[in-house]
Amino acid sequence: MVYLTRLEHFNAAHKLFNPNWTKEQNDEVFGVCANENWHGHNFDLYVTVKGIPDPHTGFVYDVKKLSKLMKERVITPLDHKNLNLDVDFMFGKMCSTENLAIAIWEQLAPHLPQNVHLHCVKLYETARIYVEYFGSGK
């Protein structure tokens, strides 16, 4: 099994808040991330696929195709957007980095060829905070 990773970058704003809680509860749990005027991040997205290299090309998956898929399904919908308001696949979800990584997986996995499997979505919110998602295990 060979693992291939592609890095892309996007900028997005969001706020963390639970609409069922008071402002005080949100402030206590989410701190400055509950800022009513939003806040932003410069996200780095690492997508890793796995498979057996094709005997004709030597590729697990053509990296140009992976880049195009990431841009069409994830980067363009997210870049310079408000995750809470502008991104349909985040609608109604808490806009945490954890939930965003899961949503990114869901945007990519169905569009890969049968012989290529999504292994990991690794999403850096800051240089010191990132999440990794390896699928639901189904």
N, C-alpha and C positions, 0 to 999 in steps of 0.2 A: 504494500500500500504506500502510495506517495501522497504527500500533502502539499498543496499549492496555496499560497496566501497572497492576496491583493490588498493594498492599502489605498483607501480613498479618504478624503477630508470634506467636512461640511461644517457650516456655522448655523446655529439655530438658537432660538430663545424659547423659554418655557417658564412656568412656575409650578411649584409643588403645593397643592392645597387639596383638602378634602372638602367638598361643598356641604357635607353633612356636619361639619365641625364649625365651631365658632372661630373667629379670627384669632382669638387667644390660643385655642387648641392648635390651630395651624402654625402659628408663630412658635409655639413651644416645641412642636415636633419637627417642623421644617426650617425654622430659623429664617435666615436671609433668603433662602430659596422660595419662601412664600411671599416674597416681595410683590405687592399688588401691581407694580409696573414692570414685572417680568425680569429676567436676567438671561444672559446668553453664555454659550460655550463654543469653543472651537473643537469640534469632535474629530477624532481619528477613528476610522472604521477599518478593521482588519477582518476580511472574510477568507476563511480557509475551507477549501474543498479537498476531497480525497478520492483516489481511484487508482486504477492501474494504467500506466502510460500506454497510449495507443502505439502499436508496433510500427505504424507508418509515419507518425509525426513525432513520437517521443513525448507527446503532451498528455498530461492527465486531463486538461481542459485548456483550450486556447485562451490565453490570458487576455487577449483583446476582446474576446466574447464575454469573459467574466467582467472585465472593466465596463463594457457596454451594458451588461445586465445590471451591474451595481449602479451605474449612473441613471439608467432609465427607471428602475424600480425603487431606488432608495435615495440617491444623492439629489437628483432633480426635485423630487417631492419634498425633501427635507431642507435643502440648502437655503439659508437666509429666510427661513419660515418660522412662524410661531407654532411650536409643536402642539400646544393646547387648542389653537384656533384654526390653523391652516392645513393640517395634515389629516386626511380622511382616515388613514389606517391607525391613527392615534386617538380618534374621536371616542370620547366616553371612557378613556383609560387614564389612570394616573400616569403623568408624563415623567416617570422616573427613568433613569438610564437603564435599569433592569428591564422595565417594560418596553422601552424603545429597542433594546437588543432582541427581545422576543419578536416584536413586530417586524423588525428588519429580517429576521430569519424567515418569518411567514411570507414576506414579500419576495424572497429569493428562492427558497427551496422548491416550490412547484415549477420553477422555470429552468431548472437544470436538466440536462439529459439523463436518461436512466442509468448510465454507467458512471455518473459523477454524483458524489454525495456531499452535501453540506456538512462539514465537520464542526465548525466553530464560527460564531460571530463574536468578535472582541471589539468592544466599544470604549474608547477612552473619552471620558468627560473632561478630565484635566490630566496633566502630566502625572498626577499621583493617584487618580481614581479611575478605575476601569472595571467593566464587567465582562464576563465571558458566558456565552450561552451555547450549549451543545445539543439543543433540541429537547423535546419533551420526553424522549425515551420510548415513544410509542412504536 
